[in-house]
Amino acid sequence: QVQLVESGGGLVQAGGSLRLSCAASGMIFSMNHMAWYRQAPGKQRELVARISANGNLISVDSVKGRFAASRDNAKNTVYLQMNSLKPEDTAVYYCNAHSYPNLWGQGTLVTVSS
């Protein structure tokens, strides 16, 4: 069974950092481009960052220079390091695998207080 399990969210003050993890199973993880999305209350889910199968990184403008994705293929895990967090980063964060575009985990909630 293909599965994505996100973890690492929590409550943090503005300016703080968090590292999210997403453990994948049931897929050939090393061959999948992975992505992080987020959904804030009352808003649509939006792309945050992508990391290709060979490690190339893309971050959207709103998080560029603050967030960075990474991956450990030996652990079938993708990470999102989030620094200099802002209240507007508050959202549920999800990971996604390129080969399974409709597969979503339960997400992990990040709350940034001002």
Backbone torsions as a table, in degrees:
resi	resn	phi	psi	omega
1	GLN	NA	128.6	179.1
2	VAL	-77.6	132.8	-175.2
3	GLN	-148.6	146.0	173.7
4	LEU	-126.3	129.2	-178.8
5	VAL	-127.9	112.7	179.8
6	GLU	-91.6	150.0	177.2
7	SER	-156.5	168.9	174.1
8	GLY	105.3	-4.7	179.1
9	GLY	-71.7	174.0	179.1
10	GLY	166.7	-169.0	179.1
11	LEU	-99.2	128.9	-179.1
12	VAL	-142.1	150.3	177.1
13	GLN	-78.8	153.6	175.8
14	ALA	-53.6	136.5	-176.9
15	GLY	93.1	-10.8	-178.9
16	GLY	-83.3	-175.7	-176.7
17	SER	-132.1	152.5	172.3
18	LEU	-144.3	154.4	173.9
19	ARG	-124.5	116.6	178.1
20	LEU	-92.1	150.6	176.8
21	SER	-126.6	150.8	174.7
22	CYS	-138.6	113.8	178.8
23	ALA	-95.0	126.8	-179.2
24	ALA	-106.5	147.0	176.3
25	SER	-145.8	156.5	177.1
26	GLY	79.0	11.4	-179.3
27	MET	-139.8	164.8	173.4
28	ILE	-84.7	89.0	-169.8
29	PHE	-59.8	-42.8	-173.2
30	SER	-63.4	-19.0	-178.5
31	MET	-97.5	-0.2	-176.7
32	ASN	-100.5	131.1	164.0
33	HIS	-70.3	138.9	-178.6
34	MET	-119.7	155.3	-179.2
35	ALA	-143.8	154.2	171.9
36	TRP	-112.2	135.1	175.2
37	TYR	-124.4	165.2	172.8
38	ARG	-143.6	154.3	177.8
39	GLN	-135.5	112.9	177.4
40	ALA	-85.4	157.7	-180.0
41	PRO	-54.6	127.6	177.6
42	GLY	76.8	6.0	-178.2
43	LYS	-122.3	163.9	176.9
44	GLN	-77.0	156.5	175.2
45	ARG	-65.9	137.8	-177.9
46	GLU	-133.3	150.2	177.5
47	LEU	-70.7	139.2	177.7
48	VAL	-110.8	-50.4	-176.4
49	ALA	-158.7	152.9	175.2
50	ARG	-127.7	149.5	170.8
51	ILE	-135.0	124.6	-176.1
52	SER	-76.4	172.2	-179.9
53	ALA	-60.1	-30.4	179.7
54	ASN	-99.4	11.6	170.3
55	GLY	97.0	2.6	176.9
56	ASN	-69.1	139.9	-172.8
57	LEU	-112.3	142.4	170.7
58	ILE	-134.5	131.1	174.0
59	SER	-126.1	144.2	178.2
60	VAL	-73.7	159.3	-172.9
61	ASP	-57.7	-36.2	-174.5
62	SER	-67.1	-18.6	-178.8
63	VAL	-121.2	-0.5	-176.9
64	LYS	-59.7	133.8	-178.7
65	GLY	86.1	-9.9	179.6
66	ARG	-117.0	-38.1	-177.8
67	PHE	-111.5	145.8	175.6
68	ALA	-147.5	131.8	175.7
69	ALA	-89.1	151.0	173.4
70	SER	-148.0	169.5	-178.8
71	ARG	-146.2	152.0	174.0
72	ASP	-127.1	100.5	-175.2
73	ASN	-67.0	-26.9	178.4
74	ALA	-67.7	-26.3	-179.1
75	LYS	-105.2	2.9	-177.6
76	ASN	52.2	42.8	-173.4
77	THR	-133.3	138.7	172.5
78	VAL	-115.1	145.2	-175.9
79	TYR	-121.2	157.0	170.5
80	LEU	-132.8	107.9	174.7
81	GLN	-86.1	122.3	-176.6
82	MET	-118.9	117.9	179.2
83	ASN	-117.2	163.4	177.7
84	SER	49.1	49.4	-176.0
85	LEU	-64.7	145.8	-179.5
86	LYS	-121.6	156.6	177.9
87	PRO	-54.8	-32.6	-179.4
88	GLU	-72.9	-4.9	173.8
89	ASP	-84.1	-6.0	178.5
90	THR	-59.9	124.2	-176.0
91	ALA	-177.9	169.7	166.0
92	VAL	-90.4	128.4	-176.9
93	TYR	-103.8	135.2	-178.4
94	TYR	-127.7	150.2	169.0
95	CYS	-106.6	162.5	-177.2
96	ASN	-149.6	144.9	178.6
97	ALA	-107.4	136.7	-175.1
98	HIS	-56.3	-38.8	-177.0
99	SER	-76.3	-11.6	-177.6
100	TYR	-132.2	68.1	-172.3
101	PRO	-63.5	-21.8	-179.2
102	ASN	-99.8	7.2	-179.8
103	LEU	-94.9	123.5	179.5
104	TRP	-131.8	142.7	173.4
105	GLY	-83.3	-165.8	-179.5
106	GLN	-81.5	-13.4	-179.2
107	GLY	80.4	167.2	175.9
108	THR	-134.7	131.5	-172.9
109	LEU	-85.2	128.1	173.7
110	VAL	-113.9	123.7	178.6
111	THR	-121.9	122.4	-179.0
112	VAL	-112.0	118.1	-179.3
113	SER	-92.9	148.2	-178.3
114	SER	-89.5	NA	NA
